[in-house]
Amino acid sequence: MKHCLLLPAIVYAYNASTPPTKIITSNCTLQRFPPIYANRVHFFSFVAADLYHLLGHALRYYRHLGLDLKNQGQVWVHNASGPVALEKTLVYLRRYEIRYKVSNEWSSQTKREAANAFLLSLPNDAWLVYPDLDEFFAFPCEVLEIMDQGGLLSGQMVDRVAYDWHLNSLRPLPRAAKITNHSSIDYQFPRSCRLTGGLLDTNVNKYTLVPAVDSNGNRLRYINAHSVACGDRRRLRHVHAQKATGCEGVSIYRGPDVAHYGFTKITIPVLERKLATYKALARTSGELRHRDAVEHYRKLRESFEYCPLTKSYQFTRRARRLLMRKRYCDPLPPHLERDYAPSQFCFEPTKAPRPRPTPRPSSSKGKATPRPRPFVEDDDPPDE
């Protein structure tokens, strides 16, 4: 049974050679895949270990969509922040009994190869949902008809931003019995903005549902996050055009927007890590795609500044004015505005304080060895 909410939206279908064509004038959001279709939908994601709070929200969201994460899911974990963050991430994955692998390397090529290996392992009648951890895919009720026709489904990313324009910490998802509207991730980040496509001028199209094969039985594979191809020949394109290169009988349908929760407290260290990775790749390879990635992440990093008043990062004044002046952000309804405290900004931001160095142990013999701290259980256990 399909649980739908009819909305005045549009779904488009197009392929590599024709412009978008309107085929459906009413759109509805699928609340849960029926079991007969969910049995064919598989889940894969490549996540960073320091995003464990976001992992709890994401896994619960996709499980509620009806996906069988235990039997038809796999997650690769990038161990980028040491054993503590890794163990917290693995606790969530074990709770959902989802298969996982730990990787010490991260790059777009590593992610693409891992996703393609998983896609190639699926049966011919299977479909893949491959989101980044901060991307919450939505599916139209017509997705069942799209699956029957062997089409591809895509959506456009809409960035979710905190009300006060700060990169706030994501509160962990409480246990099911204690969940309220204020604990949901969409309440914590209520603003809907076209930051990625407007401020950064990058491709915001994302495949949300990909078939394992085309109508001729050729295997699909990812070229990058925005393009797929069929066959064995490797085609790398620097232009992130959303196409299904070499695929027969595959139409691309434009569905609901993808909620992108990519602007939280962990954004700055993740950005700096990605920037360092692509700088090293650009120096060694000199390839255009690596230099483009460096410019992309540098431009994004320059959109934030440290505010000592709130001890957090905030969008710069220029970025805020640009987003509001060009109407990249949707206005919030008045009744929703009243739920949030007034924003606090630093008009003279400073550099973020550096972490204090760890003190060396004292070598004096007269002082007694301090007793070890008692073990304190994690104050944000995974959700049930």
C-alpha atoms as one frame of an Amber mdcrd trajectory, in Angstrom:
protein
   0.000   0.000   0.000   1.289   3.474  -0.866   0.972   6.255   1.674   1.070
   9.485  -0.273   0.769  13.179   0.268  -0.247  14.894  -2.958   1.813  17.970
  -3.696   1.704  20.425  -6.624   5.084  19.417  -8.056   6.480  18.071 -11.300
   8.399  14.939 -12.263  10.562  15.061 -15.375  11.957  12.363 -17.655  14.927
  12.818 -19.961  17.908  10.943 -21.355  21.386  11.716 -22.630  20.193  13.152
 -25.957  16.881  14.898 -25.222  16.011  17.856 -22.974  13.819  17.363 -19.887
  10.209  16.502 -20.749   7.319  16.876 -18.313   5.493  13.569 -17.920   3.715
  13.833 -14.568   2.097  16.996 -13.222   1.297  15.720  -9.707   3.871  14.398
  -7.288   3.475  12.569  -3.998   6.015  11.432  -1.457   6.317   7.727  -0.803
   6.342   7.052   2.918   7.439   3.403   2.710   8.384   0.944  -0.022   5.936
  -1.973  -0.299   7.688  -5.252   0.646   7.515  -6.646  -2.897   9.566  -3.650
  -4.132  11.707  -3.208  -0.995  13.064  -6.734  -1.496  14.767  -5.480  -4.678
  16.195  -2.239  -3.247  19.707  -2.358  -1.771  21.561   0.253   0.285  25.199
   1.380   0.152  27.020   4.331   1.715  30.581   5.487   2.353  30.707   7.396
   5.648  33.254   9.205   7.808  33.610   7.848  11.329  33.372  11.283  12.963
  29.801  11.711  11.674  28.363   9.080  14.016  25.569  11.361  15.317  24.358
  11.887  11.758  24.625   8.149  11.121  21.913   7.419  13.695  19.467   9.822
  12.019  20.278   8.490   8.540  19.961   4.786   9.324  16.649   5.277  11.090
  15.350   7.373   8.177  16.169   4.754   5.536  14.934   1.898   7.694  11.589
   3.677   8.065  11.427   3.889   4.264  11.209   0.105   4.307  14.782  -0.722
   3.266  16.208  -3.980   4.622  19.504  -2.642   5.941  20.393  -5.908   7.654
  20.207  -8.206   4.620  20.539  -5.749   1.721  22.800  -3.024   3.007  26.524
  -2.325   3.267  28.443   0.641   4.705  32.091   1.544   4.280  33.552   3.550
   7.162  36.460   5.934   6.654  38.529   5.784   9.835  39.641   9.413   9.862
  39.361  10.419  13.532  40.839   7.635  15.634  39.447   4.709  17.601  36.872
   6.584  19.724  34.827   7.940  16.807  35.228   4.649  14.946  33.875   2.635
  17.857  30.861   4.949  18.240  30.138   4.535  14.525  30.410   0.759  14.753
  27.990   0.710  17.690  25.305   2.216  15.437  26.092  -0.202  12.609  25.962
  -3.202  14.925  22.675  -2.001  16.372  21.143  -2.059  12.882  23.046  -5.282
  12.058  24.297  -3.789   8.815  27.418  -5.163   7.119  30.388  -2.811   7.148
  34.010  -2.464   6.105  36.602  -0.092   7.548  38.820   1.869   5.158  41.814
   4.051   6.009  41.659   5.818   2.642  39.209   8.375   1.291  38.869   9.898
  -2.159  36.212  10.141  -4.840  37.899   7.271  -6.660  37.833   5.072  -3.548
  34.128   5.788  -3.034  33.307   5.185  -6.697  35.171   1.862  -6.817  33.511
   0.641  -3.622  30.024   1.630  -4.860  30.588   0.012  -8.266  31.854  -3.207
  -6.691  28.691  -3.395  -4.590  26.469  -2.540  -7.587  28.106  -5.268  -9.698
  27.445  -7.829  -6.965  23.664  -7.277  -7.077  21.243  -9.440  -9.077  19.917
  -8.158 -12.396  16.521  -7.172 -10.984  18.031  -5.159  -8.116  18.122  -1.402
  -7.480  20.619   0.655  -5.510  20.134   3.565  -3.105  23.584   5.166  -2.699
  23.460   8.320  -0.555  26.197  10.175   1.257  25.551  10.163   4.973  24.209
  13.735   4.963  21.794  13.139   2.048  18.234  12.072   2.838  16.620  10.799
  -0.364  12.898  11.150  -0.990  10.930   9.092  -3.492   7.716   9.887  -5.374
   4.804   7.480  -5.246   5.379   6.974  -8.976   8.726   5.324  -8.133   7.013
   1.932  -8.321   6.025   2.605 -11.930   9.536   3.917 -12.648  11.018   0.677
 -11.307   8.684  -1.365 -13.492   9.868   0.634 -16.526  13.562   0.302 -15.651
  14.136   4.046 -15.289  16.604   6.032 -13.213  15.426   8.385 -10.467  17.195
  11.596  -9.509  16.636  14.548  -7.219  18.100  18.002  -6.649  19.952  18.691
  -3.433  18.502  21.347  -1.124  20.819  22.324   1.739  19.372  22.389   5.238
  20.832  25.149   7.429  20.386  26.019  11.110  18.032  28.876  11.958  20.825
  31.038  13.452  23.187  30.504  10.473  25.725  28.721  12.664  27.355  25.338
  12.165  25.709  23.844  15.229  26.232  20.465  16.793  23.751  17.828  15.718
  21.889  16.537  18.719  21.903  12.740  18.853  18.681  10.984  18.036  17.044
   9.837  21.289  15.504   6.477  21.813  12.218   5.851  20.060  10.123   6.429
  23.190  11.633   9.896  23.731  11.485  11.274  20.194   9.710  14.619  19.810
   9.354  17.082  16.955  12.176  19.187  18.441  14.596  16.246  18.368  14.165
  15.638  14.649  16.982  16.631  12.323  14.743  18.801  10.137  13.738  20.886
  13.195  17.388  21.437  14.110  18.128  22.642  10.556  14.903  24.272   9.316
  16.173  26.558   6.549  16.020  25.190   2.989  18.682  26.822   0.798  20.151
  26.345  -2.669  23.644  26.966  -1.343  25.413  24.219  -3.288  23.818  25.170
  -6.592  23.505  28.918  -6.024  26.440  30.115  -3.930  28.915  27.483  -5.174
  27.471  27.025  -8.674  27.960  23.231  -8.700  25.808  20.385  -9.949  23.062
  19.556  -7.463  21.522  16.595  -9.309  21.895  13.296  -7.510  20.814   9.799
  -8.462  18.495   8.431  -5.798  17.598   5.051  -7.336  19.764   3.209  -9.869
  18.948  -0.129 -11.594  21.618  -2.828 -11.769  21.208  -3.323 -15.557  19.679
  -1.574 -18.553  17.089  -3.055 -20.936  19.835  -4.975 -22.830  21.263  -6.501
 -19.671  24.337  -4.226 -19.603  25.624  -3.449 -16.130  25.415   0.131 -14.871
  28.306   1.747 -12.998  29.057   5.148 -11.544  31.370   7.536 -13.389  31.029
  10.129 -10.634  28.377  11.141  -8.132  26.217  12.614 -10.925  26.682  10.261
 -13.873  26.427   6.566 -14.689  27.418   4.523 -17.726  26.826   1.053 -19.134
  29.449  -1.376 -20.438  33.053  -2.019 -19.524  34.742   1.002 -21.087  35.854
   3.545 -18.510  34.667   7.062 -19.307  35.762   9.858 -16.992  34.154  13.244
 -17.641  35.204  16.468 -15.961  31.808  18.028 -16.705  29.351  16.722 -14.119
  26.467  16.290 -16.554  23.805  13.896 -15.359  23.636  11.251 -18.069  23.270
   7.514 -18.547  26.033   7.078 -21.107  25.721   4.006 -23.313  22.610   2.703
 -21.536  19.694   1.394 -23.584  16.074   1.945 -22.626  16.946   3.943 -19.490
  15.104   7.219 -18.869  16.017   9.572 -16.015  13.106  10.809 -13.925  13.329
  13.944 -11.804  11.767  13.309  -8.411  11.522  15.124  -5.048  14.347  17.223
  -3.634  17.134  15.631  -1.601  17.557  17.107   1.892  21.275  17.777   2.388
  22.378  18.131   6.041  25.941  19.117   5.276  26.378  22.194   7.494  26.919
  21.063  11.079  29.701  21.487  13.631  31.779  18.748  12.008  31.693  20.523
   8.622  34.894  22.532   9.160  37.221  19.633  10.071  35.713  17.531   7.274
  36.216  20.375   4.777  39.816  20.902   5.847  40.500  17.168   5.580  39.029
  17.007   2.071  40.916  20.131   1.046  44.216  18.636   2.226  43.459  15.365
   0.405  42.710  17.017  -2.926  45.663  19.406  -2.625  47.936  16.389  -2.322
  46.228  14.677  -5.273  46.487  17.848  -7.381  50.218  18.114  -6.659  50.937
  14.488  -7.554  48.596  13.981 -10.520  48.011  17.500 -11.845  44.596  16.386
 -13.149  41.934  18.998 -13.784  39.299  17.234 -11.670  41.561  17.376  -8.602
  42.311  21.084  -9.127  38.577  21.732  -9.554  37.911  19.925  -6.280  40.488
  22.079  -4.496  38.812  25.268  -5.759  35.373  23.953  -4.799  36.313  23.127
  -1.199  38.367  26.308  -0.806  35.420  28.431  -1.930  33.127  26.581   0.458
  35.588  26.962   3.355  35.767  30.725   2.785  32.001  30.954   3.402  32.472
  30.375   7.155  34.181  32.241   9.993  34.721  31.588  13.689  32.563  33.484
  16.193  34.059  33.706  19.731  30.733  34.894  21.138  29.048  31.550  20.443
  32.299  29.536  20.185  31.186  28.144  16.867  31.516  28.791  13.158  28.965
  30.920  11.342  28.214  31.827   7.749  30.101  34.977   6.812  28.115  38.191
   6.466  28.786  38.185   2.724  27.488  34.621   2.367  24.345  35.384   4.403
  23.549  38.536   2.426  24.143  36.767  -0.876  21.888  33.872   0.086  19.050
  36.143   1.180  19.407  38.778  -1.564  19.324  36.240  -4.377  16.602  34.279
  -2.598  18.591  31.074  -2.490  16.838  30.306   0.832  13.107  29.760   1.231
  11.479  32.014   3.867  10.352  30.307   7.030   6.651  30.462   7.953   5.888
  32.946  10.788   4.655  30.220  13.153   7.975  28.413  12.715  10.019  31.579
  13.263   8.548  31.941  16.765   9.986  28.576  17.838  13.599  29.756  17.614
  15.653  32.195  19.686  17.053  35.333  18.001  20.329  34.776  16.180  23.632
  35.942  17.671  26.375  36.991  15.249  29.969  38.133  15.597  30.563  41.170
  13.413  34.306  41.019  14.171  35.059  37.310  13.914  38.465  35.922  14.855
  40.483  32.850  14.071  39.443  29.673  15.824  41.521  28.898  18.927  44.047
  26.151  18.511  43.640  23.094  20.749  45.917  23.048  23.785  48.859  20.649
  23.565  48.696  17.559  25.729  50.892  18.107  28.862  53.857  15.790  29.200
  53.937  13.478  32.224  56.004  14.783  35.121  59.348  13.078  35.711  59.608
  14.049  39.413  59.803  11.066  41.763  58.238  12.764  44.757  54.748  13.128
  43.251  52.357  10.222  43.358  50.981   8.844  40.134  47.464  10.238  39.615
  44.657   7.715  39.739  43.041   6.955  36.389  39.680   8.505  35.703  36.700
   6.191  36.149  35.095   4.951  32.961  32.099   7.033  31.952  29.512   5.489
  29.674  28.644   7.259  26.452  25.999   9.887  27.119  24.529   9.533  23.628
  23.728   5.837  23.164  22.365   4.746  19.806  18.665   4.726  19.247  16.721
   1.518  19.618
